[in-house]
Every structure is written in structure tokens, then in C-alpha cells.
């Protein structure tokens, strides 16, 4: 009977989920070459090609897709066995800016639970400014936010978030009419960036909708009420960037950073998984 290296199977599952050897290595606190070697040896052991490698990403082969459910069960069973005598749950409290919450959230939570079923996750969604304030006050173990300034040099940069003037495809602005905007309530750094760009370009604007998060703003966009400065990644799928068509000034990208301070290995492992999953989604 063939025996399999559980760590290699775990590396395969992560690479499949994150579409990247690099992101899988980050989650495992390893290197890309080590992860690649583990998976190569797993493929040799099984006599099957599990992953198709391309310069930009990693994709499951047909045989890899067939093996993935069993691989998940094996990793889950191993983690359950290792934690059979654990009696103490670890609570991890994370704050995330509502500007960067996208459709990846279910997959992110699923991945964190799979990596540590005993982890209790406390999730706080707010503005980047409020999240950082709570983090600095010791209320949060970690924060994933839009970078606000040049400080926090110890923060990990996950990716650059690209912003656009998002709206329904049939949104129309009449000649001479102020641009109808949907925004977050003040203070909001994305709102400030958007209105500053419009003011500098001499484009008149008016707020017609003030939301309490990306979901509410997205609803206003889908309804055709307004245009909003939103990250393209989190905008509703039925919206497009109308900036070029409406002659609006380009919006700068913003770095998404991870700030953290847990000292125990379990929390650090969970945060590596969190950061790698977020980066892979982008």
C-alpha cells in the first residue's frame, strides 16, 4: 500500500486553493521551491500529474481535480488527530477594512477553519482608519487595511488595490449635470481621494447616496443611481469602470497591508494563511 506524506498533500491542497506555489509557501511559512518539490514528489508517488504549471499561475489537472476531495479529507483527518487532546481554543480577532471585503470572504474563512478547526475568529469590519485605531489600542490581533500613510514599515504588503469609477453600464450623465456620486460617510480616505481628484479636474459632483459599506454602495450602483470610487475587485459584477467613457480622472492604486502582533506560533500560522489567501484572491 502506498503511503503519502501528509505535509505534501497539505501543500498540494493549498497550491490548488490559492493557485500559486508562492502563496501556498507563505501559508506554510516555507519557500516556493520547497513546496514545489513536495508536490513533485507527491505526483511521483501517485504516478499522476496533479497540477499544470504556467508562468502566471497553477491550475489543477483532471487527475488533480479528482484527487483534491480525498486530499482535503486526509488533511482534515490528520489535523483532527493532531488536535484530539487539545482543550483550549485560540481566539484571533481581526479587523478588515470594508473597502477590501470581496467575494473571497467565504473561501478565506473556510481556509482558516481548515488550517485550524479550533480557532475562534472574531471579525470586525470598519473603515481603515477605525481598524488601525483599534489595532493600535490593543483591541485587535491583526488588521488588513488600505495603507493610510508611509508609517508602519513593519506591515506586510499583500497587494495593490486598483480603483475605478464603477457604475451600471447604462449609467448616463447629462451635459452640464454634476456627477452623481455614491460614497462612504466621512471620514473616508477613498471618498477623500475621489472628490479631490474630481475637484482637481474641475468636474462638478454631488452626493446622491451615502452608504455604510461596500455592499450598500454596490446596491446603489447596480440600481443606476450613481458612480462610486470602488476597488474593481470588490465592485458588483454587473458594474463596469466608466471613468474613460465619462472623462473622469484616473484614481491611484492603494496598498493593502497586513498589520499583526500575535506572538504565539498558532496565531502566526493562522495569519500567514489569512494573508496568503487574501493576496491570492487579488
DAQUIMO-V106703 format. One line per field, one symbol per residue. burial: # if it has 16 or more other ideal C-beta (glycine too) atoms within 10 Angstrom, else .. Layout:
burial=???
This chain:
burial=.....#######################.#....##.##..##..#...##......#.#...#..##..##.##...#..........#.###########.##..#..##.###..#.#...####.###.##....########....#..##.##.#.######..#.#.....######...####.###.##....#.#...###..#..##.###..#######.####..#####....##.#..#.#####.#....#.#############.
